[in-house]
Amino acid sequence: MKLPFQFPLFSVTVLLTAAAFVVDTTAQIPQEPQRAAGHAPTPPPVRPSPTNLKVLPKDLTGDQVQEIMEQWKAGLSMDCNACHTEDRGKIDADGRPAIIFADDSKPEKGIARLMYTMTEEINQKFIAKVDGLGVPVTCGTCHRGHAGPEPFTNLDNQARPKPQVPQAGIADPLSDNKKLNQ
């Protein structure tokens, strides 16, 4: 014998189950963040193609050069104006003088090119030939976050002694580093 209230009770149960399912599944859908009306997301800056590349590959994009410069900046704890000339007549959005990246008037830029050439030569001629090493030399290998190369220390945390030059008349390879740091 069927009771008259069974059909509406069954319908209500189905509807409540369906509603719970819909609420549960919509809660799992990632929601797009709310944006203020009229505000579009800020696009990443477009970096112009680099000019005056002398040791870096000439086919690099502005973003690729920027990435390399950020690595050098971190390895040396220096700002762009350490090697690049500032245009004091032009102020960037950050309130600092604009940088003239193509200008070669600062000697530090020439030193950076020389050091880059040296690390590339070490990596290609020596590091690449050591099986399983695979760790390239970078600015940070020697500079370790300082403008000048930092001395390596032994286990006692004492500076290593300067190597003795066996023959008279052979230049000390470390003396050139002292000249660069003065």
Residue pairs with C-beta under 8 A, 6 or more apart in sequence:
35 41
46 62
47 61
47 62
47 63
47 65
47 66
48 62
49 61
49 62
50 56
50 60
50 61
50 62
50 65
50 101
51 101
51 102
52 101
52 102
52 104
53 60
53 65
54 113
55 113
55 116
55 117
55 120
56 65
56 68
56 116
60 68
69 80
71 138
71 139
71 140
72 78
72 112
72 139
73 79
73 80
74 140
74 145
75 138
75 139
75 140
75 143
75 144
75 145
76 82
76 139
76 140
76 143
76 145
76 146
76 147
77 145
77 146
77 147
78 147
80 99
80 101
81 97
81 99
82 108
82 147
83 106
83 108
83 109
83 111
83 112
84 99
84 100
84 101
84 103
84 106
84 109
85 99
85 100
85 103
85 105
85 106
86 96
86 97
86 98
86 99
86 100
87 97
87 98
87 99
87 100
88 97
90 97
90 98
91 97
91 98
92 98
92 99
104 110
111 180
115 139
119 136
119 137
119 138
119 139
119 141
122 137
123 136
123 137
127 133
127 134
127 135
127 136
127 137
142 149
142 150
143 149
143 150
144 150
147 181
148 177
148 180
148 181
149 177
149 181
151 159
151 160
152 160
153 159
153 160
154 160
162 172
162 174
163 174
165 172
